[in-house]
Amino acid sequence: MNKEIDFIRHHVSDVEILCQLAEECNELAHAALKLRRTMTNDNPTPISECEAKKNLMEEIADVSLCLKALGIDLIDREFCLNITRTTNEKARRWAGRIRDNAK
């Protein structure tokens, strides 16, 4: 972990970092919806698709920072394996729902 994240962890409680994470997740959701608007143009927005993608990446970085401040290392091998297994299971279920709906 880098010294700035160590500094944050020393000065901000996990409870407050969780609040920050929730806020950043909300902003990430908003950025995803805004990007969708630029892609469909059904409900035009003044920002470009390129700017919307940049905003989405910034919000992903904010979420990542909060996770790191909570001590969740996205490059930890065991953590990544657990996330991959969970992601694969969720993808299987999602694809199954799509297949079932297509029948």
Secondary structure, DSSP 8 states (H G I E B T S, - for coil): --HHHHHHHHHS-HHHHHHHHHHHHHHHHHHHHHHHHHHH-SS--SS-HHHHHHHHHHHHHHHHHHHHHTT--TT-HHHHHHHHHHHHHHHHHHHHHHHHHH-
